[in-house]
Amino acid sequence: MSICVNCYHTFYHKTEHEVGQLWNIEPYMAAVCSDKCKDEIEKKVTDGTWMTARTFPKTELEDLGLPTALTDKQFGV
């Protein structure tokens, strides 16, 4: 099984499209699950938004607006 580098869904190797060459790594080290994801990740790499684009769903805590981590700065220390 693999994880799609675009939509983060798991899929079986027989349906993968290798895209490692986009990051100058071995092709088999990065894969996408479909032609649609391949086109989307190629577009994101081309325009430089592949690291900042959020393609995974928000967690329940993010939807509620609650803090996800406690730090000293949140307590005024």
TAVENVEN-V177421 format. One record per run of one state. SS is the DSSP state (alpha for helix, beta for strand, coil for the rest). FROM is the first residue (numbers start at 0). LEN is the number of residues. Records with the same first field share a line. If there is no record, write none. Layout:
# TAVENVEN-V177421
SS->FROM-LEN ; FROM-LEN
This chain:
# TAVENVEN-V177421
coil->0-1 ; 3-6 ; 11-1 ; 15-1 ; 18-1 ; 23-3 ; 29-1 ; 32-2 ; 47-12 ; 64-7 ; 75-2
beta->1-2 ; 9-2 ; 16-2 ; 30-2
alpha->12-3 ; 19-4 ; 26-3 ; 34-13 ; 59-5 ; 71-4
